[in-house]
Amino acid sequence: MKLYEVFIRSKAGLHHKHAGSLHASDPQMAIQNARDVYCRRNEGVSIWVVESEHITASNPEDQEALFDPAEDKIYRHPTFYDVPDGVKHL
């Protein structure tokens, strides 16, 4: 049995959210099991299943190299811009 990660899109949602993991022999069985386990009360409108071995994650030790380069680009932060006094609801 392979380990699958399950992603569910709720009725009100625009994107899929990770719901959990489960074991199944093939993708179709994983979808059926995901429906039975994670959508018992009709919570979802779409299910994605992905074999866990196909997911690649960043290493927490690489956080500085991956995310710190954005810190030196102050124009990406809204605090860089001055908003005139007459502008409301921005």
Sequence and secondary structure as in RCSB ss.txt:
>XXXX:A:sequence
MKLYEVFIRSKAGLHHKHAGSLHASDPQMAIQNARDVYCRRNEGVSIWVVESEHITASNPEDQEALFDPAEDKIY
RHPTFYDVPDGVKHL
>XXXX:A:secstr
 EEEEEEEEESS SS EEEEEEEESSHHHHHHHHHHHH TTS EEEEEEEEGGG     GGGHHHHHGGGGG GG
GSGGGS   TT    
